[in-house]
Amino acid sequence: MTATKIFWAIGDFLYGFPFEFYDWVGNKFNYSCIVLGFVGLIYWLRLQNKFDKEAQNNTNKLR
């Protein structure tokens, strides 16, 4: 086996491998980022609501 065949085999493997991974992932990563963003937004808004209610009930804490 010559070095040229070895390098061509490595190149063929490396050319096809990343694209198979991207085809498998597809839009799953995009959808998971969107879902994670909405979950974080809901968590943050609930926490902010809790802090707002606490600030209205105890105004001395802000001064």
Secondary structure, DSSP 8 states (H G I E B T S, - for coil): --HHHHHHHHHHHHHHHHHHHHHHHTTHHHHHHHHHHHHHHHHHHHHHHHHHHHHHH-GGGG-
